[in-house]
Amino acid sequence: ADELTEEIKAQRAFVGFAEGDYSTFPPTFKVERKNELVYIDKRSPAWCDRVLWKSAPSFENQIVQTGLGTCIEIGSSDHKPVWSTFDVRVAPYLPLIDDSKPRLMLKFRDIKATGLAAADVVGGKSDPFLKIPQTPLVMRTVQTEFLPKTLDPEWKDELDVALAPNHRKALENSLFLFRIKDHDKHTSNDTIACAYISMRDLLANYDENG
């Protein structure tokens, strides 16, 4: 059985990643260090060498794998290297500001999270806070207060996030980044979770004309 594929399907590893079809070339491990394909009898041949990729939300169709293979003639390891090629669509330059439209703000209320990872070695809890960092999309950093000793925080903070661009096309090609971090008095705050939200999805039901 392919353990990595099973772990990905179960969302225990490389969540959201994609792979191509390895059946188009022979297994790449475990081989003798020669410029030909000679397997070592003590191990079952396997596709241990992989190429995975992941796209941001709503951008999955903008990357296409166009090639996948191995270099049998390279014999410097007991693995044969694997290569891949991709077509990646790059967004064209888009104006950021539309003077005919109002500036936009995202309002966050009743913010909560469940099942966070424990960042504190002692006690098995975290002191989480939500942070929305300044980016080309977000004009300034905002964050909640931290909540002590919990893995299921429910913040009472009300966050108003001013957006830098207001042009519809520029917004639809943007990603909204947020992080959940663990507050620590004596060292830097560790990141517990990090994710992107597609602005295209957020704007799906937004009528800019009223």
N, C-alpha and C positions, 0 to 999 in steps of 0.2 A: 504494500500500500504506500501511497505517496503521503508521507507524514506532513510535509509542509502544506500541501493542498488541503488536507483534512483540518489542519490548524487554522488556515485562512477561512475556510467555510464555517468553522465553529466560532470564528471571531476571537480566537485566542492569540493570534499573531498576525502582523501585517494587515490590520483591518482596513478594508477599502482598496487594497492593492490588486492589480491585475497581472496576468501572465499570458504568454503566448503558448503555441503548440510545440512541445519539445519532441514530439514523435517524428519530426522531419529529419532528425539526426541521431546518431547512436549515443548511449550514455557516456558521460565524460569522466567518470570516476569508477573504480580506482585503476589507474593505468601505469604502465612502466614509463620511465622517462626517456621516451624515444620519439622521433618525428613520424611516428605511425601509431595506429591504435592497437595496443596490446594490453589486455586486461590482466590484472594480478589475480590469480586463482583464489586466493584466500578471502577475497571480498566479492560480493555480488555487484555487478555493474549497476550504476545508479546515476540519475540526473541530479547530482548534488549542486551543480553550478547553475545559478538561475539569474534571470533578469526580471525584475518586478518594477512596476511604475504605478503612480497614484496621481490622480487629477483632483483639483479643487472642486467643490460642489458647483454643479451646473456647467463645468468646463470639460466634462468627461469625453465629449465627442471632438475635442480640439487636439487630441493626440492620438495618432494611429501608428501601430507597430507595422513597419514595412518589411522587416527582415529579422531573422533569428537563426543563428547557427553556431558552429564550433570551429576551432582552428586545430585540426588534427596534426598538422605539421609542426606545431610548437610542442617541444618535449622537455621543458624546464621544470615540470612539476608532475605529481601523480594525479593532478586534475588537468583536463583539457579546458582552455579558456572558452568562454561563451561570449558571443557578441550579439548586438541587436541594433537596428536602425529604426528611427521614428520620423514621421512627419508631424511637426508641431505648428499649429496655427498661432501666429502672433497677432494680437489685436492692433489695429491701425491706430495712429494718433487720433485722439478724440478731444475736442474742447471740453474744459472742465466746468466753465461757468456759462450759464444761459441767463443773460440779463433780464429776459422777459419772465423768468420763473422765480418764485420765492426760494430762499435758502431753506434747507431741510434739517430737521432734528429728529433723532430717534429717542423715544422715551421708554425706559425700562422700569417696570413696576412688578412687585411680587416675584422677586428673583429667587430662585431656589436651585439646588442641585442635590442629587442622591447618589449614594454609593461611591463617594470619592476615595481615592487611595489614601492610606495612612502615611503621613510624612513624619510623624513623631515616633522615634524609636521607643520611647517610654510612654506607655499608655495606649498605643495603637490608634491615635486620633490625629487630627490636623487642626490648624487654626486658619481656615480658608477665608480668602476674600477674592472678589471678582475684579479684574483689572481690564480695562479697554484702553490699549496704548494709542498714543498719537501715531498716525500713519498718513499716507497721502489722502486717505478717505476721511479720517477722523481729525478734527482740528486740534483737540487737546486731550491729554490723558485724563480719564476719570476712573474712579474705583470705589468699591464699597468699603465699609469698615470690616475688620476681620471678626469672625465669630470663634470663640475659643472651644477647643475640644469637641469637634463634631465632624462627622463624615456626611451629614445630610443637612447642610446649611439652608436656612431661609432668611435671606437678608431683608431688612426693612427699608434699606436705602432706596431712594428714587434717583435714577441716573438719567440725565438729559445729555445726549451726545450730539454735538453740532457736527454736521458733515461739511467738508471743505468743498467738494464739487456739488453742483446741482443740475448739471446737464444729464438728461435721461440716459443717453447712450454711455456716457462715462460711468454713471452709477451702475448700470447693468453689467458692466465689465469689471466691477470692483468686488472685493471680498472684505467682509467685516470680521476682524480678528478680535477674539477675546481670550483671556487666560484666567484660570483659577490658580491662585498661588497660596502657599502656606506662609503665614506670618511667623517671623523669627526675630527675637530681640537682638541676638548677638551675631547672627550671620545673615547672608543674603537670603531673600525669600525664594524658596524653591517653587518651581512650577509643578502643579499637580495635574492640570489638564489644560489643553490648548485646542482651539477649534476655529474654523472659519464658517461664516454664514454667507451664502450667496446673496448679494444685493439684488440680483435678478429675481430671485424667489421672493424677497421681501417686497419688491416693487410690483409683483404680479397683480395685486389687487389695489394698487395705489393709482388714483385718478388725479393727475397733476393739474387737471382743469377744474377741479373742485370737489 
